[in-house]
Amino acid sequence: MTSPQDDGAGPAGWASPAGPPAGGRATPPPPPAAPGAPGGASSWGEPPTPPAWGGPPAPTGWGPAAAPPGTGAAPPVAGTPGWHLPVLQPGIIPLRPLGLGEILDGAVRAIRANPAVMFGLSAVVVTVAVALQTLVQLYVSSLLGMALGDAALEEGLSSADTAVMSELLSTSGGQVLTQPLLVPVTSVLTGLLIVSVSQSVLGRRVALREVWRTRRVWFLVGWGLLQLLASLLAAALGVGAVVALAAAGATGAAVATALLGGVALFAALVWVTTRTLLVPPALMLEGKPFWRSVARAWRLTRGSFWRLLGIYVLANLLVLALMYLFVVPAGMVAGLVSLSSGSDDITVLVSAVAQVLGMTLSTTFLAAVVALLYVDVRIRREGLDLELARAAAADA
C-alpha cells in the first residue's frame, strides 16, 4: 500500500459537487484550537478529553477513581484499558474505517435517508434507458427472427419447429446484443447517486435538482462511453481471432483460442473493473480534471484490491438474488403469454418491466456500496474521517 503522497499534490479534499445543503449556506470549518486549549488536540495528536459520564469528575491524583453513587463501578478514564475515544457518527456511518457489515448497512441507510433521490432518480433514468433498449431489441429480434427462420427452412425443418427456434434465439440474441447499451447509463446513474450518499455521510440531504445541477455529470457520460468502447473492442478482437482461425481451417486452434481467450477476457474484466471501481466517486467528489481523477482512483485501489473485489462481488450476489425475484416470475409469465398469443413481443415487454424494477433496486444499492467503499479507502489511507468530522462540526 502506498502513502497518500503518491498523488503528488496530496490527498484531495471532500468536495461537494452539489454545493451547500438545501436551505443553508456553507460555513468554513472553525480554526483548530491551540495546543493545550480546552477541547483541542495537542501537537502530538492526543485525542481530546471525553465528556463526563454523568457522575462526578474523576480525581486528579494517582489513586483509583471513586465510584459514582449508585453505579457500583468507576467509569473508564482516559488512558486506562477500558477507555476508548467515542466515534462520531453525524450521518449513515461512523467516521472510522468500516467493516463489511457497516458498508452494507450504510448502503441501506443511504437509500432510506434520501429515497426521493435514490429511488426516484434511478426509476426515471432506468425506465428511459430500458425503454430505448426495448425498442432496439424488438427491431433486432425481428431481423434475427427472419434470418434464422429462412436458415431453418433451408435445413428442412418444419414450420412449427422453425417458428419456435427463431422466436427463442431471436429474443435472447436481441437482448444480448442490446445489453451493452445500458453500460453508460448505469455508470452515469451510479455517479449521480454517489452525490446523495456523500452528503448522507454528513447527515445532510440534497434535493433532486441539486444532483442534476453538477456539470461533472458529463465526465460520467464520457467514462461510461469509454467503458463501452473498451468492452466492444476487446470482444471484437477475441471474436475476430476465432473467426480468422476457423476460416483458415485451424479448428482446434480456434476452439482453444475461444476457451483461453474467454478466460483471459473474464480475468481482465474483473481486474480492470476492480481497479477502476472508485472512478465515479472520484469524478464526482474531488473536482479534478478527468484523467487526473481516473489516475487517482486507480492509485486509491492499490493495496486494497482483494478487499474491494470481495465486497463488490458480495454486493453483486445480493443484488442478483434480489433481481431474480422480479426477473424469473416475469419470464415465466411472459413465456406463458407468448405461447398462447404466438408473439414474442409480449415476452420482450414483460421482461422490460421486470428489468426496470430490478435495475432500479440493484443500481441504487451498488451505487451506495461504491460510494462507501470510496469513503472507507480514503479514511484508511488519508484520514478523511478527520476532515469529515470538521465538516460535521461546522454544520452543527
C-alpha positions in Angstrom: 0.0 0.0 0.0 1.4 3.4 -0.9 1.2 6.6 1.1 -1.2 9.4 0.4 1.5 11.4 -1.1 1.5 9.2 -4.2 -0.8 11.7 -5.9 1.8 14.4 -6.0 -0.2 17.3 -4.5 -1.5 15.3 -1.6 -5.0 13.9 -0.9 -7.9 15.7 -2.4 -10.4 17.5 -0.2 -14.0 16.4 0.4 -15.7 18.4 -2.3 -19.5 18.8 -2.5 -20.4 18.8 -6.2 -23.9 19.7 -5.5 -23.0 22.8 -3.5 -24.1 23.6 0.1 -27.1 21.7 1.5 -30.5 22.9 0.7 -31.7 25.8 2.8 -28.4 26.7 4.2 -25.0 28.0 3.3 -21.6 26.6 3.5 -19.7 27.5 6.7 -16.0 27.4 6.8 -14.6 25.0 9.4 -13.6 26.5 12.7 -9.9 27.2 13.2 -8.1 24.4 15.1 -7.7 25.1 18.8 -4.3 25.9 20.1 -2.3 23.2 21.8 -3.4 22.8 25.3 -6.6 24.8 24.8 -9.8 23.3 26.1 -11.3 20.8 23.6 -8.3 21.0 21.3 -5.7 18.3 20.5 -2.1 18.8 21.4 0.7 19.0 18.9 1.4 15.3 19.4 -2.1 14.2 18.3 -3.5 13.1 21.6 -7.3 12.9 21.5 -9.4 15.5 23.3 -10.7 14.7 26.8 -14.0 12.9 26.5 -17.1 14.4 28.2 -18.1 13.4 31.6 -20.1 10.2 32.1 -22.9 11.9 34.1 -21.3 11.4 37.5 -18.7 13.5 39.4 -15.4 14.3 37.7 -12.6 11.9 38.0 -10.0 12.9 40.7 -6.7 14.2 39.6 -4.4 12.1 41.8 -2.6 8.9 41.2 -5.0 6.8 43.2 -8.0 4.9 41.8 -11.1 6.9 40.9 -14.0 6.9 43.3 -17.2 5.1 42.1 -20.1 7.4 41.3 -23.1 6.9 43.6 -25.5 4.1 42.5 -23.2 2.6 39.8 -21.0 0.3 41.9 -18.0 0.8 39.5 -16.0 3.7 38.3 -16.3 4.8 34.6 -13.3 4.3 32.3 -10.7 7.0 32.5 -8.7 8.2 29.5 -5.5 6.2 29.2 -6.9 3.1 31.0 -7.5 -0.2 29.2 -11.3 0.2 29.4 -11.4 3.7 27.8 -11.7 4.4 24.1 -12.3 7.6 22.1 -16.0 8.0 21.2 -16.7 7.6 17.5 -18.5 10.5 15.8 -21.5 9.5 13.5 -23.2 12.5 12.1 -24.9 10.5 9.3 -25.3 7.0 8.0 -21.9 5.6 9.0 -19.4 6.1 11.9 -16.4 8.2 10.9 -13.8 5.5 11.1 -12.6 2.5 9.0 -15.7 0.5 8.1 -16.3 -3.2 8.3 -18.3 -5.3 5.8 -21.5 -5.2 7.7 -21.2 -1.4 8.2 -20.8 -0.9 4.5 -23.8 -3.0 3.6 -25.9 -1.5 6.3 -24.7 2.0 5.4 -25.9 1.4 1.8 -29.4 0.6 3.0 -29.3 3.6 5.4 -28.3 5.9 2.4 -31.3 4.8 0.5 -33.6 5.3 3.4 -32.1 8.7 4.2 -33.0 10.2 0.8 -35.4 7.8 -1.1 -36.7 10.6 -3.4 -33.3 11.0 -5.0 -32.0 7.4 -4.6 -35.2 5.6 -5.9 -36.8 8.4 -7.8 -33.8 9.3 -9.9 -33.0 5.7 -10.5 -36.5 4.8 -11.6 -36.7 7.7 -14.1 -33.2 7.1 -15.7 -33.6 3.3 -15.8 -37.1 3.5 -17.3 -35.9 5.7 -20.1 -32.8 3.6 -20.8 -34.7 0.3 -20.8 -37.5 1.7 -23.0 -34.9 2.7 -25.6 -33.2 -0.7 -25.3 -36.5 -2.5 -25.7 -37.3 -0.6 -28.9 -33.9 -1.6 -30.3 -34.3 -5.1 -29.0 -37.6 -5.5 -30.8 -36.1 -4.4 -34.1 -33.0 -6.5 -33.7 -35.1 -9.5 -32.7 -37.3 -9.2 -35.7 -34.3 -9.1 -38.0 -32.8 -12.2 -36.3 -36.1 -14.0 -36.4 -36.4 -13.6 -40.2 -32.8 -14.6 -40.8 -33.0 -17.6 -38.5 -36.4 -18.7 -40.0 -35.0 -18.7 -43.5 -32.0 -20.6 -42.4 -34.1 -23.2 -40.6 -36.4 -23.7 -43.6 -33.4 -24.3 -45.8 -32.2 -27.0 -43.5 -35.6 -28.8 -43.9 -37.2 -28.1 -40.5 -40.9 -27.9 -40.2 -42.7 -24.6 -39.9 -43.6 -25.2 -36.3 -40.1 -26.0 -35.3 -38.8 -23.1 -37.3 -41.1 -20.7 -35.5 -40.2 -21.9 -32.0 -36.4 -21.9 -32.7 -36.4 -18.5 -34.4 -38.5 -17.0 -31.5 -36.3 -18.2 -28.8 -33.0 -17.4 -30.5 -34.1 -14.0 -31.7 -35.4 -12.9 -28.3 -32.3 -14.0 -26.4 -29.9 -12.8 -29.2 -31.6 -9.3 -29.3 -31.2 -9.0 -25.5 -27.6 -9.9 -25.6 -26.8 -7.6 -28.5 -28.6 -4.6 -26.8 -27.4 -5.1 -23.2 -24.2 -3.1 -23.7 -26.3 0.0 -24.3 -27.1 0.1 -20.6 -23.4 0.3 -19.6 -23.1 4.1 -20.0 -26.5 4.7 -18.3 -25.5 2.6 -15.3 -22.2 4.5 -14.9 -23.9 7.9 -15.1 -26.6 6.9 -12.6 -24.1 5.5 -10.2 -22.1 8.8 -10.2 -25.3 10.9 -9.6 -26.4 8.7 -6.7 -23.0 8.9 -5.2 -23.6 12.7 -4.7 -26.5 11.9 -2.4 -24.7 9.2 -0.5 -21.7 11.5 0.1 -24.0 14.1 1.7 -25.8 11.4 3.8 -22.4 10.5 5.3 -22.5 14.0 7.0 -26.2 13.8 7.8 -27.2 16.2 5.0 -29.9 15.7 2.5 -29.8 17.0 -1.1 -32.6 17.7 -3.4 -33.0 16.2 -6.9 -32.4 19.4 -8.6 -29.0 19.8 -6.8 -27.9 16.4 -8.0 -28.7 17.3 -11.6 -27.1 20.7 -11.3 -23.5 19.5 -11.3 -21.7 19.7 -14.7 -19.4 16.9 -13.8 -22.1 14.5 -14.9 -20.6 14.9 -18.4 -17.4 13.2 -17.1 -19.5 10.3 -16.2 -21.0 10.2 -19.7 -17.5 10.1 -21.1 -16.4 7.4 -18.7 -19.4 5.3 -19.5 -18.8 5.6 -23.2 -15.1 4.8 -22.7 -16.1 1.6 -20.8 -18.5 0.6 -23.6 -15.9 1.2 -26.3 -13.2 -0.8 -24.5 -15.6 -3.7 -23.9 -16.7 -3.8 -27.5 -13.1 -3.6 -28.8 -11.9 -6.4 -26.6 -14.9 -8.6 -27.6 -14.4 -7.8 -31.3 -10.7 -8.7 -31.1 -11.5 -12.1 -29.5 -14.3 -12.9 -31.9 -12.2 -11.8 -34.9 -9.3 -14.0 -33.9 -11.5 -17.1 -33.5 -13.3 -16.4 -36.8 -10.0 -15.9 -38.6 -8.6 -19.2 -37.3 -11.8 -21.1 -38.2 -11.8 -19.6 -41.7 -8.1 -20.8 -42.1 -9.1 -24.3 -41.3 -7.5 -24.4 -37.9 -10.5 -25.7 -36.0 -8.6 -26.9 -32.9 -6.7 -23.6 -32.6 -10.0 -21.7 -33.0 -11.6 -23.7 -30.1 -8.5 -23.3 -27.9 -8.4 -19.6 -28.6 -12.1 -19.2 -27.8 -11.7 -21.0 -24.5 -8.4 -19.4 -23.4 -9.4 -16.1 -24.7 -12.7 -16.2 -22.8 -10.9 -17.0 -19.6 -8.4 -14.2 -20.2 -11.0 -11.7 -21.1 -13.0 -12.5 -17.9 -9.9 -12.2 -15.7 -9.0 -8.9 -17.4 -12.6 -7.6 -16.9 -12.5 -8.5 -13.2 -9.1 -6.8 -12.7 -9.9 -3.6 -14.6 -13.4 -3.3 -13.0 -11.9 -3.5 -9.5 -9.1 -1.1 -10.2 -11.5 1.5 -11.7 -14.3 0.9 -9.2 -13.7 4.2 -7.5 -13.6 6.3 -10.6 -17.2 7.5 -10.5 -16.9 8.9 -6.9 -13.6 10.4 -7.7 -15.0 12.1 -10.8 -18.0 13.5 -8.8 -16.5 14.4 -5.5 -12.9 15.6 -6.0 -13.2 18.4 -8.6 -10.1 17.4 -10.5 -9.8 17.0 -14.3 -11.0 13.8 -16.0 -7.7 11.9 -16.4 -6.3 13.1 -13.1 -9.4 11.7 -11.4 -9.2 8.4 -13.2 -5.5 8.1 -12.3 -6.1 9.0 -8.7 -8.9 6.4 -8.4 -6.6 3.8 -9.9 -4.0 4.6 -7.2 -6.5 4.5 -4.4 -7.3 0.9 -5.1 -3.6 -0.1 -4.9 -3.2 -2.3 -1.8 -7.0 -2.7 -1.4 -7.7 -4.9 -4.5 -8.9 -8.1 -2.8 -10.9 -6.3 -0.2 -12.7 -4.1 -2.8 -13.2 -7.1 -5.0 -14.7 -9.3 -2.3 -17.1 -6.7 -1.0 -18.2 -5.7 -4.5 -18.7 -9.3 -5.5 -20.8 -10.0 -2.4 -22.9 -6.9 -3.1 -23.5 -8.1 -6.7 -24.5 -11.5 -5.4 -27.1 -9.9 -3.1 -28.3 -7.8 -5.9 -28.5 -10.7 -8.3 -30.7 -12.7 -5.8 -32.9 -9.6 -5.5 -33.3 -9.2 -9.2 -34.2 -12.8 -9.7 -37.3 -12.2 -7.5 -38.5 -10.0 -10.3 -37.0 -11.4 -13.5 -37.8 -15.1 -13.0 -41.5 -14.7 -12.3 -41.8 -12.2 -15.1 -40.0 -14.5 -17.5 -42.4 -17.4 -16.6 -45.5 -15.2 -17.1 -44.1 -13.8 -20.4 -43.4 -17.3 -21.7 -46.9 -18.4 -21.0 -48.4 -15.3 -22.6 -46.1 -15.7 -25.6 -47.1 -19.4 -26.1 -50.7 -18.5 -26.0 -50.5 -15.5 -28.3 -47.8 -16.7 -30.6 -45.9 -13.4 -30.4 -42.5 -12.8 -28.7 -43.2 -9.0 -28.4 -45.1 -9.7 -25.1 -42.0 -11.5 -23.8 -39.8 -8.5 -24.5 -42.2 -6.1 -22.9 -42.8 -8.1 -19.7 -39.1 -8.6 -19.4 -38.5 -4.9 -19.8 -40.9 -4.1 -16.9 -39.1 -6.6 -14.7 -35.7 -5.2 -15.8 -36.8 -1.7 -14.8 -37.7 -2.9 -11.3 -34.6 -5.0 -10.9 -32.1 -2.4 -12.3 -33.6 0.4 -10.1 -33.0 -1.6 -6.9 -29.7 -3.0 -8.0 -28.2 0.2 -9.3 -29.3 2.2 -6.2 -27.7 -0.3 -3.8 -24.5 -0.8 -5.7 -24.0 2.9 -6.1 -24.3 3.3 -2.3 -21.8 0.5 -1.8 -19.3 2.0 -4.2 -19.6 5.4 -2.5 -19.0 4.0 0.9 -16.0 1.9 -0.3 -14.5 5.2 -1.6 -15.1 6.8 1.8 -13.6 3.8 3.6 -10.5 3.7 1.4 -9.8 7.4 1.9 -10.3 7.1 5.7 -7.8 4.2 5.8 -5.2 5.9 3.6 -5.7 9.6 4.1 -7.5 10.2 7.4 -10.6 11.5 5.7 -12.6 10.9 8.9 -10.9 13.9 10.5 -11.9 16.2 7.6 -15.5 14.8 7.7 -15.6 15.4 11.4 -14.6 19.0 10.9 -17.3 19.4 8.2 -19.9 17.9 10.5 -18.9 20.2 13.4 -19.3 23.2 11.0 -22.8 22.1 10.3 -23.7 21.7 13.9 
